[in-house]
Amino acid sequence: MERQERKPRSAKSPSPSEHQDVTPNPKVIETGKKLQEDIDHLVEEIDKALGENAVKENAAEFVKNNVQKGGE
């Protein structure tokens, strides 16, 4: 099989629009904060449903079952 050589890419010069200052959109920031709060709340609910001990036991079992033994 023939070996292909990689050609170095030339660095692109930034377009004029890339030099403009970017200001964050307050609506996007607020939406992101709300989504993060919703995700945190869901994770807390999952933790409560599973119970702290169940999570620890499942983690211990997972590690026990997935740790390589010897030269495997």
Secondary structure, DSSP 8 states (H G I E B T S, - for coil): ---------------GGGGS-----HHHHHHHHHHHHHHHHHHHHHHHHH-HHHHHHHHHHHHHHHS--TT-
